[in-house]
Amino acid sequence: MKKFICTLAATTLLASAGQAMAAMTYFENAQQKDIASLNIEGINVFLQDVTTSNDKEDPITCGMFRMERGNPLTYTYSYDEAKIMLEGEMTLADASGKTVVLHPGDAVSFDKGDTITFSSETSGTAFYCGQREFGKL
């Protein structure tokens, strides 16, 4: 069974039977911090990992994702991930053609192997948790 725990407060805490609980890690104003550009020419997309779990076998990394108006980004996931929309709007389309427009409070999840196209008519920011190592897409 996969472990997948995330919170909007950008704190992650994993524990399983026989392991001691780790101290909570707090990130004040995480939503207000700069989000680094992915530096993809012609695409206004930004992503910043904020924290990761200590689980070496199945790490969970959380952070912020922003898509701004411009060319769409198509991405094939090599890991499972969930996003919660925090502000603005973002349009997502999967390989089957299903399209949704995310608004603040909406949540979406992707399985390893899913190909998703992201776009925005304005801009949108989401919080994500993914089953991957910190800094590796």
C-alpha positions in Angstrom: 0.0 0.0 0.0 1.3 3.4 -0.9 1.7 6.0 1.7 0.3 9.4 0.5 -0.2 12.0 3.2 -0.3 15.8 2.5 -1.6 18.9 4.2 -2.3 22.4 2.9 -0.1 23.8 5.7 2.9 22.4 3.6 3.9 20.0 6.5 4.5 16.4 5.9 4.6 13.7 8.6 5.0 10.0 7.8 4.9 7.3 10.4 4.4 3.5 10.1 4.2 0.8 12.7 7.4 0.5 14.7 8.8 3.9 13.7 9.0 6.9 16.0 7.1 10.0 15.1 9.3 12.8 13.7 9.0 16.3 14.9 6.7 18.6 12.8 8.4 20.9 10.3 6.8 24.3 9.8 7.1 26.5 6.7 5.7 30.0 7.4 4.1 31.7 4.4 5.1 28.9 2.1 2.5 30.1 -0.5 4.2 33.6 -0.6 7.7 32.3 -1.4 9.2 32.6 -4.9 8.5 29.7 -7.2 11.4 28.9 -9.6 10.9 28.9 -13.3 11.3 25.5 -15.0 13.1 27.4 -17.8 11.2 25.8 -20.6 11.4 28.1 -23.6 8.0 29.6 -24.5 6.2 28.1 -21.5 5.4 30.1 -18.4 5.6 27.3 -15.8 7.1 27.5 -12.3 7.7 24.7 -9.7 9.3 24.8 -6.3 9.8 21.8 -4.0 9.2 22.9 -0.4 9.7 19.7 1.7 10.1 16.0 1.5 9.7 13.0 3.7 12.6 11.0 5.2 11.3 7.7 3.6 14.1 6.6 1.3 12.0 3.9 -0.4 8.8 5.9 -1.1 9.6 9.6 -0.6 6.9 12.2 -0.8 7.8 15.7 -1.9 5.5 18.7 -1.6 5.7 22.1 -3.0 4.2 24.8 -5.2 3.3 24.8 -8.9 2.3 27.8 -11.0 1.1 28.0 -14.6 0.8 31.4 -16.3 -0.9 32.5 -19.5 1.0 31.4 -22.6 1.8 28.1 -24.3 0.6 24.9 -22.6 2.9 22.4 -20.8 2.4 18.7 -21.6 4.0 16.4 -18.9 4.1 12.7 -18.5 4.3 11.7 -14.8 6.9 9.2 -13.7 5.4 9.2 -10.2 1.9 9.6 -8.5 0.9 13.1 -7.6 -2.0 15.2 -6.2 -2.6 18.9 -6.5 -4.9 21.3 -4.6 -5.6 24.6 -6.4 -4.9 27.6 -4.2 -5.5 30.6 -6.3 -6.4 31.6 -9.9 -7.4 29.0 -12.5 -5.7 26.3 -14.5 -7.0 24.0 -17.3 -5.9 20.4 -17.3 -6.5 17.9 -20.1 -5.5 14.2 -20.0 -4.6 11.9 -22.9 -8.2 10.8 -23.3 -9.4 14.3 -24.0 -11.0 14.9 -20.6 -10.6 18.5 -19.6 -11.2 20.3 -16.3 -10.8 23.8 -15.1 -9.4 24.0 -11.6 -10.4 26.8 -9.2 -9.3 27.4 -5.6 -10.2 24.5 -3.4 -10.4 21.9 -6.3 -8.1 18.8 -6.1 -6.8 16.5 -8.8 -4.6 13.4 -8.8 -2.4 11.7 -11.4 -1.1 8.2 -11.6 2.4 7.3 -12.8 2.3 7.2 -16.6 -0.5 9.8 -17.0 0.1 12.5 -19.6 -1.4 15.9 -18.6 -1.5 19.2 -20.5 -1.6 22.3 -18.3 -2.6 25.7 -19.4 -4.1 28.9 -18.0 -6.0 31.9 -19.5 -4.6 34.0 -16.6 -2.5 32.2 -14.0 -3.0 29.6 -11.3 -1.1 28.3 -8.3 -1.4 24.8 -6.8 0.1 22.9 -3.9 1.3 19.4 -4.8 2.4 16.2 -3.1 4.2 13.7 -5.3 5.7 10.2 -4.7 9.2 11.3 -5.8 12.6 12.5 -4.5 13.1 16.2 -3.7 14.3 18.1 -6.8 13.8 15.2 -9.3 11.0 15.4 -11.8 
